[in-house]
Amino acid sequence: MAVFRRGQRHFRRYREIANILAKHGFGYVLDLTGLINYLPKKKQAQTRRDKWGAPERILHVLEELGPSFIKLGQIMSTRKDLFPEEYIEQLSKLQDEVPPFPFAWVEEIIKEELNKSIDDLFLTFEEQPLASASIGQVHKAVLKNGEEVVVKVQRPHIQETIETDLEILFNIARIAENRTNWGRLYQPVDIVEEFAQAIRNELDYLAEGRNAERFANNFADDATVVIPKVYWEYSSKKVLVLEYIEGIKISHHEALESAGVDRKRIAKIVVDAMLKQIFEDGFFHGDPHPGNLAVLSLGQVVFMDFGQVGRIDEWLRERFSDLIIALINQNVNAIVRSLLKIGIVSREIDLQALKKDVSRLKGKYYGVPMSQIQVGDALGDLLEISYTYKIRIPPEVILLIKSLITLEALVQELDPELSILDIAEPYGRKLLRQRFSPRKMGQSIGEYVVELGALVTELPYRLENVLNLLEEGRLKVNLEHENVRNLLSLLNLISNRLSLSIIIASLIVGSSLIAQKADSSILWRYPVAEVGFMIAVLMGLWLIWTIFRSGRF
């Protein structure tokens, strides 16, 4: 039975989770994790299964459990390398839309965070929010100097609620990792750690402000992209004030046409901006959906909401560019090599079978013009192959693929003829040329020489340590066969049964000798022989039962 750490501290939340899981028929999860102990005894026997299948039931469970679990589900919906397609399809339906909280709470939080009232800070402040989500909501306001701003205010007590849920999720993940084959293979603790980092970043509005400033610096020389200004003197961890920029929502096509905006040009600007973020900056917007993009009358694109961003280092950018070029060239061997370099492989892979599956994927796109190939679909197909072969893809690459899929859907609405692959190819080839340029090669060789020099310098000391250990008899070499644990377990079982058999035989022989001498001994007054025989019979029956139960005769 699983025992949750600090379980009593969050007893009410544990019970709520257990009730919702029971309601939707996840009794085996309750048993596995020990959550069943948080249900009343009567209810433990009444766990039922809804009419839906498991994917639909998981969707309803996450919706009922609230903000933390909804955001977890949204992250899970991007992990085609971890979950089957039918689960991904259902989890993709999760929406982060909740009713706004009262304006009185907004006033209280602002005063608590900024040490001044709304009237002291703002000339006007609209009570009705522009948008409301699980973590916070956005209001329009005007500063005392007349500048229009948007004010993001965090939902009351949301941080405490999320930290409680994270603690529970970590406990469940540890149990799953220790008790299930899926958990041992996919390490759900790492998945929850990834989720915890993402949601904690969203809870820190100062971090979001820094993200906005970094984007502004990266696009300082690009007049086609606009990033809202951060007002640091009015911002804190729970309140963020940004420049209000009035534009046309990028998905309002009729409004764009009425304003004389060229949709094809806008599509190209958005794609170029995202690819620059990915291939040049290594710092990209993690959620470029229509609600986070607007268009100005001069044809500039405004990026908003920087709570979810992705970071990829130079090594990963190079590997990803290799993958894009391999996809463009439909080179099966190069695709497989790139996939294995990017992914985390925790078991031996049938390389030939993997290549065959990638070849089938190539057949899907064979003869299709590059302009008609959807990069999001192609990368999504590769994630499904990763799931089949248990290749774990790093979370930053998953977020990158998710951003590209979101971007592609947006661009298809603006300009169906535009291909992201067409525009991405020059970026990939530019990275390739930079990697093998004389300057880069010289830098790499210099780094290798420095590392080799350090190794050569340390080698005598390391060798001396090894010789000292050998001389003192303290050098140990551990060799372990991969199945030695199973063998030791089997030998232990055999020895225990053999010992038990010897004890049973000794009891029978001893009881027989006692029975023979009972008339000439005081033992005749007691049924010692009968008791001995009875114990031997019971032990023998128990031994036979354990052998039958193990299935090894």
Phi, psi and omega per residue, in radians:
M1 nan 2.242 -3.109
A2 -1.298 2.444 3.093
V3 -2.037 2.112 -3.117
F4 -1.456 2.371 3.057
R5 -1.181 2.408 3.135
R6 0.884 0.569 -3.097
G7 -1.038 -0.658 -3.116
Q8 -1.206 -0.466 -3.107
R9 -1.097 -0.607 -3.115
H10 -2.086 0.676 -3.018
F11 -0.961 -0.773 -3.085
R12 -1.080 -0.732 -3.135
R13 -1.213 -0.698 3.081
Y14 -1.033 -0.763 -3.120
R15 -1.146 -0.686 3.119
E16 -1.073 -0.795 3.122
I17 -1.088 -0.765 -3.141
A18 -1.081 -0.733 3.130
N19 -1.085 -0.758 -3.113
I20 -1.197 -0.700 3.087
L21 -1.105 -0.730 3.120
A22 -1.131 -0.717 -3.136
K23 -1.014 -0.626 -3.084
H24 -1.776 0.296 2.951
G25 1.399 0.463 3.119
F26 -1.762 0.926 3.139
G27 -1.069 -0.642 -3.130
Y28 -1.151 -0.550 3.081
V29 -1.210 -0.691 3.093
L30 -1.069 -0.762 3.125
D31 -1.154 -0.783 -3.083
L32 -1.071 -0.757 -3.026
T33 -1.597 -0.240 -3.080
G34 1.519 0.025 3.122
L35 -1.136 -0.329 -3.138
I36 -1.052 -0.425 -3.138
N37 -1.252 -0.195 3.093
Y38 -1.589 -0.019 3.085
L39 -1.690 2.556 3.003
P40 -1.044 2.648 -3.067
K41 -0.980 -0.708 -3.128
K42 -1.103 -0.705 -3.073
K43 -1.265 -0.455 -3.140
Q44 -1.053 -0.563 -3.129
A45 -1.521 -0.079 -3.049
Q46 -1.916 0.197 3.122
T47 -1.050 2.271 -3.039
R48 -2.157 2.936 3.131
R49 -2.011 2.260 3.105
D50 -1.238 2.999 -3.101
K51 -1.251 -0.278 -3.097
W52 -1.414 2.924 3.021
G53 -1.375 3.029 -3.087
A54 -0.996 -0.773 -3.136
P55 -1.042 -0.753 3.126
E56 -1.143 -0.672 -3.125
R57 -1.180 -0.642 3.075
I58 -1.101 -0.709 3.103
L59 -1.005 -0.822 -3.118
H60 -1.180 -0.635 3.104
V61 -1.066 -0.845 -3.108
L62 -1.127 -0.699 3.111
E63 -1.074 -0.736 -3.101
E64 -1.293 -0.456 -3.104
L65 -1.365 -0.277 2.988
G66 1.764 -2.926 -2.926
P67 -0.907 -0.862 -3.070
S68 -1.053 -0.787 -3.061
F69 -1.329 -0.528 3.059
I70 -1.112 -0.784 3.134
K71 -1.171 -0.623 3.056
L72 -1.067 -0.784 3.122
G73 -1.074 -0.649 3.115
Q74 -1.142 -0.667 3.069
I75 -1.187 -0.732 3.114
M76 -1.063 -0.575 -3.099
S77 -1.162 -0.269 3.102
T78 -1.655 -0.093 -3.025
R79 -1.704 1.242 3.085
K80 -1.170 -0.271 3.100
D81 -1.430 -0.136 -3.096
L82 -2.061 -0.481 -3.010
F83 -2.229 2.577 3.121
P84 -1.129 2.786 -3.034
E85 -1.040 -0.663 -3.088
E86 -1.132 -0.535 3.079
Y87 -1.313 -0.719 3.115
I88 -1.022 -0.739 -3.113
E89 -1.052 -0.761 -3.137
Q90 -1.261 -0.746 -3.104
L91 -1.144 -0.455 3.123
S92 -1.156 -0.246 -3.121
K93 -1.456 -0.150 -3.092
L94 -1.141 2.262 -3.128
Q95 -2.048 2.381 3.136
D96 -1.679 1.164 -3.131
E97 -2.217 2.098 -3.132
V98 -2.339 2.752 3.114
P99 -1.109 2.604 3.129
P100 -1.203 2.714 3.068
F101 -1.621 2.787 -3.008
P102 -1.027 2.609 -3.126
F103 -1.133 -0.503 3.121
A104 -1.052 -0.621 3.100
W105 -1.199 -0.648 3.097
V106 -1.035 -0.837 3.140
E107 -1.049 -0.739 -3.106
E108 -1.140 -0.760 -3.114
I109 -1.156 -0.757 -3.138
I110 -1.089 -0.754 -3.140
K111 -1.143 -0.693 -3.138
E112 -1.172 -0.682 -3.070
E113 -1.420 -0.670 -3.010
L114 -1.901 -0.022 3.093
N115 1.086 0.354 3.064
K116 -2.501 2.687 3.130
S117 -1.386 2.910 3.103
I118 -1.036 -0.702 -3.127
D119 -1.133 -0.556 3.121
D120 -1.302 -0.502 -3.030
L121 -1.662 -0.598 -2.982
F122 -2.168 2.569 3.056
L123 -1.276 -0.806 3.026
T124 -2.423 2.702 -3.127
F125 -2.600 2.010 -3.102
E126 -1.309 2.214 -3.109
E127 -1.236 -0.634 -3.133
Q128 -1.357 2.110 -3.101
P129 -1.215 2.629 3.042
L130 -1.290 -0.566 -3.140
A131 -2.721 2.694 3.138
S132 -2.444 2.304 3.131
A133 -2.338 -3.069 -3.036
S134 -1.222 -0.508 -3.102
I135 -1.619 -0.611 -3.123
G136 -2.902 -3.063 3.100
Q137 -2.446 2.833 -3.000
V138 -2.058 2.303 3.090
H139 -2.113 2.633 3.035
K140 -1.644 2.475 -3.117
A141 -2.621 2.969 3.083
V142 -2.235 2.244 3.110
L143 -1.258 2.933 -3.132
K144 -1.062 -0.471 -3.135
N145 -1.525 0.082 3.077
G146 1.618 -0.035 3.133
E147 -1.336 2.344 3.115
E148 -1.445 2.379 -3.097
V149 -2.431 2.877 2.934
V150 -1.974 2.465 -3.080
V151 -2.079 2.037 3.068
K152 -1.626 2.191 -3.118
V153 -2.128 2.254 -3.091
Q154 -1.309 2.509 -3.131
R155 -1.131 2.395 -3.105
P156 -1.016 2.377 3.037
H157 1.083 0.205 -3.102
I158 -1.172 -0.576 -3.121
Q159 -1.139 -0.765 3.122
E160 -1.105 -0.740 3.134
T161 -1.072 -0.794 -3.100
I162 -1.187 -0.685 3.122
E163 -1.122 -0.658 3.068
T164 -1.083 -0.819 -3.130
D165 -1.132 -0.634 3.117
L166 -1.131 -0.718 3.116
E167 -1.068 -0.732 3.117
I168 -1.161 -0.752 3.132
L169 -1.085 -0.692 3.111
F170 -1.106 -0.706 3.121
N171 -1.106 -0.793 3.126
I172 -1.101 -0.725 -3.128
A173 -1.116 -0.711 3.130
R174 -1.089 -0.729 -3.140
I175 -1.149 -0.773 3.122
A176 -1.068 -0.670 -3.127
E177 -1.176 -0.586 -3.116
N178 -1.481 -0.400 -2.956
R179 -2.014 -0.181 -3.087
T180 -2.200 2.623 3.094
N181 -1.116 -0.716 3.117
W182 -1.040 -0.748 -3.127
G183 -1.138 -0.716 3.125
R184 -1.147 -0.583 -3.103
L185 -1.372 -0.795 -2.997
Y186 -1.736 -0.132 3.064
Q187 0.880 1.251 -3.099
P188 -1.073 -0.345 3.081
V189 -1.066 -0.674 3.116
D190 -1.163 -0.644 3.132
I191 -1.133 -0.768 3.120
V192 -1.159 -0.635 3.093
E193 -1.084 -0.728 3.080
E194 -1.076 -0.784 3.132
F195 -1.129 -0.750 -3.121
A196 -1.062 -0.744 3.126
Q197 -1.103 -0.740 -3.120
A198 -1.126 -0.804 -3.057
I199 -1.307 -0.548 3.076
R200 -1.185 -0.612 3.063
N201 -1.106 -0.687 3.119
E202 -1.187 -0.474 3.128
L203 -1.332 -0.309 -3.107
D204 -1.742 1.723 -3.111
Y205 -1.202 -0.414 3.071
L206 -1.161 -0.664 3.083
A207 -1.119 -0.692 3.100
E208 -1.112 -0.677 3.091
G209 -1.092 -0.728 3.106
R210 -1.126 -0.659 3.082
N211 -1.056 -0.770 -3.141
A212 -1.068 -0.741 3.128
E213 -1.140 -0.657 3.130
R214 -1.144 -0.730 3.071
F215 -1.071 -0.743 3.139
A216 -1.059 -0.717 3.114
N217 -1.167 -0.695 -3.124
N218 -1.146 -0.497 -3.112
F219 -1.927 0.380 -3.110
A220 -1.051 -0.543 -3.098
D221 -1.728 0.163 -3.115
D222 -1.982 1.890 -3.082
A223 -1.309 -0.189 -3.087
T224 -1.511 -0.222 -3.101
V225 -2.077 2.306 -3.117
V226 -2.105 2.326 3.098
I227 -2.099 2.262 -3.122
P228 -1.065 2.531 3.110
K229 -1.333 2.521 3.097
V230 -1.697 2.306 3.065
Y231 -1.734 1.599 -3.014
W232 -1.145 -0.565 -3.089
E233 -1.183 -0.269 3.127
Y234 -1.933 0.185 -3.023
S235 -2.026 2.680 3.082
S236 -2.645 -2.966 -3.116
K237 -1.145 -0.443 -3.093
K238 -2.005 -0.041 3.122
V239 -2.349 2.282 3.120
L240 -2.294 2.187 3.138
V241 -1.962 2.152 -3.108
L242 -2.179 2.745 3.068
E243 -1.042 2.343 3.067
Y244 -1.527 2.097 3.120
I245 -2.072 2.011 -3.100
E246 -1.510 2.021 3.129
G247 -2.412 -3.104 3.116
I248 -1.669 2.267 3.104
K249 -1.004 2.335 -2.984
I250 -1.132 -0.337 3.135
S251 -1.592 -0.066 3.103
H252 -1.526 1.414 -2.994
H253 -1.127 -0.685 -3.134
E254 -1.116 -0.709 3.135
A255 -1.150 -0.648 3.104
L256 -1.100 -0.782 -3.137
E257 -1.159 -0.662 3.117
S258 -1.116 -0.567 3.137
A259 -1.456 0.005 3.125
G260 1.332 0.415 -3.122
V261 -1.541 2.327 3.119
D262 -1.419 1.925 -3.077
R263 -1.115 -0.639 -3.137
K264 -1.128 -0.692 3.109
R265 -1.134 -0.719 3.121
I266 -1.081 -0.752 3.124
A267 -1.022 -0.769 -3.141
K268 -1.126 -0.700 3.124
I269 -1.084 -0.795 -3.116
V270 -1.087 -0.808 -3.119
V271 -1.118 -0.808 3.122
D272 -1.031 -0.734 -3.125
A273 -1.110 -0.759 -3.133
M274 -1.180 -0.737 -3.128
L275 -1.188 -0.593 3.032
K276 -1.080 -0.783 3.124
Q277 -1.010 -0.724 -3.049
I278 -1.342 -0.950 -2.962
F279 -1.538 -0.419 -3.112
E280 -1.846 -0.830 -3.059
D281 -1.503 -0.504 -3.035
G282 1.168 0.398 -3.086
F283 -2.550 1.895 -2.962
F284 -2.285 2.746 3.103
H285 -1.230 2.215 -3.039
G286 -1.502 -0.143 -3.077
D287 -2.568 1.195 -3.082
P288 -1.423 0.953 3.116
H289 -1.494 2.905 -3.033
P290 -0.948 -0.552 -3.140
G291 -1.176 -0.322 -3.110
N292 -1.811 0.165 -3.140
L293 -2.320 2.412 3.086
A294 -2.395 2.867 -3.103
V295 -2.177 2.325 3.080
L296 -1.549 2.843 -3.068
S297 -1.094 -0.436 3.121
L298 -1.462 0.043 3.109
G299 1.550 0.341 3.076
Q300 -1.608 2.640 3.138
V301 -1.844 2.284 3.138
V302 -1.817 2.170 3.011
F303 -1.673 2.395 -3.133
M304 -2.353 2.887 3.065
D305 1.081 1.668 -3.063
F306 -1.948 0.530 3.109
G307 -1.265 -0.536 -3.127
Q308 -2.020 1.855 3.127
V309 -2.243 2.775 3.119
G310 -2.063 2.603 3.099
R311 -2.267 2.263 3.053
I312 -2.300 2.312 -3.105
D313 -1.367 3.103 -3.051
E314 -1.080 -0.735 -3.124
W315 -1.050 -0.794 -3.104
L316 -1.223 -0.611 3.074
R317 -1.074 -0.721 3.131
E318 -1.144 -0.732 3.138
R319 -1.144 -0.678 -3.131
F320 -1.205 -0.663 3.096
S321 -1.149 -0.631 3.052
D322 -1.034 -0.732 -3.126
L323 -1.147 -0.758 3.131
I324 -1.065 -0.801 3.140
I325 -1.117 -0.678 3.109
A326 -1.126 -0.678 3.089
L327 -1.133 -0.740 3.138
I328 -1.077 -0.755 -3.125
N329 -1.435 -0.108 -3.096
Q330 0.922 0.770 -3.125
N331 -1.654 1.829 -3.034
V332 -1.059 -0.855 -3.107
N333 -1.068 -0.709 -3.141
A334 -1.186 -0.658 3.101
I335 -1.091 -0.800 -3.126
V336 -1.106 -0.778 3.134
R337 -1.054 -0.777 -3.135
S338 -1.124 -0.721 -3.129
L339 -1.094 -0.749 -3.117
L340 -1.254 -0.521 3.085
K341 -1.254 -0.688 -3.115
I342 -1.300 -0.737 -3.026
G343 -1.401 2.942 3.086
I344 -1.904 2.040 -3.071
V345 -1.812 2.092 -3.080
S346 -1.847 0.051 3.100
R347 -2.683 2.911 -3.121
E348 -1.165 2.383 -3.066
I349 -1.944 2.442 3.015
D350 -1.352 1.673 -3.015
L351 -1.098 -0.679 -3.120
Q352 -1.150 -0.722 3.112
A353 -1.137 -0.678 3.108
L354 -1.087 -0.758 3.132
K355 -1.126 -0.645 3.114
K356 -1.115 -0.724 3.142
D357 -1.182 -0.654 3.078
V358 -1.178 -0.606 3.083
S359 -1.118 -0.665 3.081
R360 -1.116 -0.661 3.086
L361 -1.115 -0.695 3.094
K362 -1.073 -0.697 3.122
G363 -1.053 -0.544 3.134
K364 -1.113 -0.582 -3.082
Y365 -1.867 0.067 -3.084
Y366 -1.121 2.295 3.110
G367 1.405 -0.093 3.127
V368 -1.474 2.248 3.126
P369 -1.022 2.504 -3.092
M370 -0.988 -0.574 -3.120
S371 -1.157 -0.319 -3.114
Q372 -1.761 -0.071 3.141
I373 -1.467 2.220 3.108
Q374 -1.535 2.012 -3.094
V375 -1.083 -0.609 3.120
G376 -1.108 -0.765 3.115
D377 -1.101 -0.769 -3.114
A378 -1.099 -0.782 3.123
L379 -1.186 -0.626 3.069
G380 -1.085 -0.710 3.083
D381 -1.080 -0.695 3.117
L382 -1.145 -0.614 3.089
L383 -1.132 -0.651 3.097
E384 -1.137 -0.691 3.070
I385 -1.117 -0.682 3.099
S386 -1.038 -0.689 3.110
Y387 -1.097 -0.751 -3.122
T388 -1.061 -0.707 -3.068
Y389 -1.738 0.233 3.059
K390 0.985 0.733 3.064
I391 -1.721 2.026 -3.129
R392 -1.477 2.222 3.132
I393 -1.668 2.338 3.141
P394 -0.973 2.526 -3.073
P395 -1.029 -0.591 -3.136
E396 -1.164 -0.565 3.087
V397 -1.282 -0.639 3.080
I398 -1.071 -0.791 3.116
L399 -1.102 -0.664 3.112
L400 -1.088 -0.799 3.132
I401 -1.132 -0.716 3.113
K402 -1.072 -0.723 3.117
S403 -1.110 -0.702 3.129
L404 -1.163 -0.674 3.111
I405 -1.127 -0.780 3.104
T406 -1.090 -0.763 3.138
L407 -1.080 -0.750 -3.089
E408 -1.116 -0.703 3.106
A409 -1.091 -0.700 3.120
L410 -1.142 -0.798 -3.087
V411 -1.163 -0.637 3.136
Q412 -1.056 -0.553 3.098
E413 -1.285 -0.583 -3.117
L414 -1.425 -0.768 -3.094
D415 -2.619 1.633 -3.085
P416 -1.050 -0.360 -3.087
E417 -1.512 -0.191 -3.089
L418 -1.378 2.312 3.112
S419 -1.938 2.174 3.096
I420 -1.141 -0.624 3.127
L421 -1.076 -0.686 3.112
D422 -1.020 -0.750 -3.090
I423 -1.386 -0.528 -3.099
A424 -1.276 -0.524 -3.054
E425 -0.971 -0.839 3.134
P426 -1.046 -0.628 3.103
Y427 -1.107 -0.789 3.139
G428 -1.089 -0.759 -3.121
R429 -1.214 -0.583 3.083
K430 -1.099 -0.760 3.083
L431 -1.077 -0.688 -3.133
L432 -1.112 -0.776 3.127
R433 -1.118 -0.704 3.130
Q434 -1.115 -0.666 -3.099
R435 -1.110 -0.644 -3.078
F436 -1.848 0.307 3.076
S437 -1.265 2.676 3.131
P438 -0.942 -0.699 -3.119
R439 -1.117 -0.808 -3.123
K440 -1.178 -0.733 3.120
M441 -1.095 -0.731 3.110
G442 -1.098 -0.693 3.120
Q443 -1.125 -0.751 -3.139
S444 -1.123 -0.775 3.128
I445 -1.087 -0.703 3.105
G446 -1.058 -0.726 3.119
E447 -1.135 -0.735 3.125
Y448 -1.103 -0.714 3.140
V449 -1.100 -0.747 3.114
V450 -1.073 -0.802 3.134
E451 -1.106 -0.738 3.130
L452 -1.124 -0.696 3.106
G453 -1.078 -0.744 3.114
A454 -1.088 -0.705 -3.139
L455 -1.146 -0.753 -3.141
V456 -1.118 -0.683 3.137
T457 -1.128 -0.696 -3.090
E458 -1.436 -0.289 -3.030
L459 -1.003 -0.800 3.129
P460 -1.037 -0.698 -3.133
Y461 -1.170 -0.730 3.136
R462 -1.145 -0.724 3.129
L463 -1.119 -0.690 3.112
E464 -1.105 -0.702 3.101
N465 -1.073 -0.745 3.136
V466 -1.107 -0.774 -3.141
L467 -1.132 -0.662 3.094
N468 -1.096 -0.771 3.106
L469 -1.084 -0.699 -3.141
L470 -1.153 -0.713 -3.126
E471 -1.161 -0.641 -3.126
E472 -1.479 -0.059 3.137
G473 1.309 0.377 -3.113
R474 -1.847 0.107 3.129
L475 -1.433 2.147 -3.108
K476 -2.104 2.432 3.063
V477 -2.083 2.068 -3.125
N478 -1.703 2.075 3.068
L479 -2.022 2.293 -3.115
E480 -2.455 2.141 3.070
H481 -1.265 2.547 -3.059
E482 -1.117 -0.408 -3.131
N483 -1.906 0.239 -3.057
V484 -1.146 -0.559 3.129
R485 -1.128 -0.750 3.110
N486 -1.112 -0.693 -3.137
L487 -1.128 -0.781 3.127
L488 -1.097 -0.676 3.111
S489 -1.097 -0.726 3.141
L490 -1.173 -0.752 3.122
L491 -1.095 -0.686 3.119
N492 -1.098 -0.724 3.114
L493 -1.111 -0.762 -3.134
I494 -1.109 -0.779 -3.120
S495 -1.126 -0.665 3.115
N496 -1.119 -0.756 3.128
R497 -1.159 -0.671 3.115
L498 -1.119 -0.760 3.119
S499 -1.076 -0.739 3.138
L500 -1.123 -0.694 3.120
S501 -1.096 -0.711 3.122
I502 -1.113 -0.720 3.133
I503 -1.109 -0.752 3.130
I504 -1.071 -0.785 3.136
A505 -1.094 -0.703 3.127
S506 -1.112 -0.700 3.111
L507 -1.102 -0.738 -3.130
I508 -1.132 -0.824 -3.135
V509 -1.120 -0.796 -3.130
G510 -1.077 -0.748 3.138
S511 -1.112 -0.640 3.127
S512 -1.139 -0.760 3.128
L513 -1.112 -0.707 3.127
I514 -1.118 -0.711 -3.128
A515 -1.079 -0.629 -3.117
Q516 -1.196 -0.579 -3.076
K517 -1.771 0.189 -3.067
A518 -1.077 -0.611 -3.085
D519 -1.187 -0.502 -3.086
S520 -1.805 0.331 -3.093
S521 -2.431 2.763 3.100
I522 -1.179 -0.240 -3.107
L523 -1.183 -0.273 -3.113
W524 -1.114 -0.367 3.134
R525 -1.243 -0.320 -3.070
Y526 -2.083 2.515 -3.124
P527 -1.372 0.948 -3.069
V528 -1.085 -0.803 -3.109
A529 -1.071 -0.770 -3.125
E530 -1.099 -0.735 3.132
V531 -1.106 -0.744 3.124
G532 -1.071 -0.803 3.105
F533 -1.064 -0.735 -3.111
M534 -1.103 -0.757 3.107
I535 -1.085 -0.740 3.136
A536 -1.093 -0.715 3.136
V537 -1.118 -0.795 -3.131
L538 -1.103 -0.747 3.131
M539 -1.151 -0.646 3.112
G540 -1.151 -0.740 3.099
L541 -1.105 -0.714 3.127
W542 -1.108 -0.705 3.120
L543 -1.099 -0.766 3.127
I544 -1.101 -0.723 -3.131
W545 -1.098 -0.749 3.139
T546 -1.149 -0.630 3.121
I547 -1.149 -0.787 3.114
F548 -1.106 -0.712 -3.118
R549 -1.130 -0.593 3.133
S550 -1.285 -0.315 -3.140
G551 1.365 0.185 3.138
R552 -1.993 1.820 -3.096
F553 -1.797 nan nan
